Structure formats: structure tokens, C-alpha cells
């Protein structure tokens, strides 16, 4: 690294793609879960145990999708911060 060239790994180039893909999957999943909740709320047999379980599953799935999306976003931000810190240290020593 004496010439100031920073090697970018394959993982670093794919992180933004993975984050956008995960965001799209999270949005589609949340919309699907919302549609499921609306349909099951208006079902004629609301007191059915299966309907209650499906509604609970839709809520938990939405929470899980959001948690994973936040975790990936936070991980990406931390990785970017570490990369910028590394670049600043590397460039300041040149």
C-alpha cells in the first residue's frame, strides 16, 4: 500500500447491491404481509384459529424483515465508516 492504491474486495463492491436487493425484498414482503392482514381481517370466519395464527405470522414476519433490513443497513454504514477511516489514515501518511 505504499503507492496509495486501495484494493477493493469483491465483497465491498457487492454490499450496495445486496442492501438494495434486501430493501426491495423487505418492501415487497411488508406489502404482502399488509395485504394478508387486510384480507384476513375482512374474512367471514374471523374467529378461526388458523386466521389468528396467519395474522400473527404476518406481523412477526414484518418485524423480522424490518430488523434484518436495519441490521444490514447498520452493518453497511459501519463498514463504510471503517473504510473511510482507513482511507483517511492511508492518505494522510503519503
Order of alpha helices (4+ residues) and beta strands (2+ residues): alpha-alpha
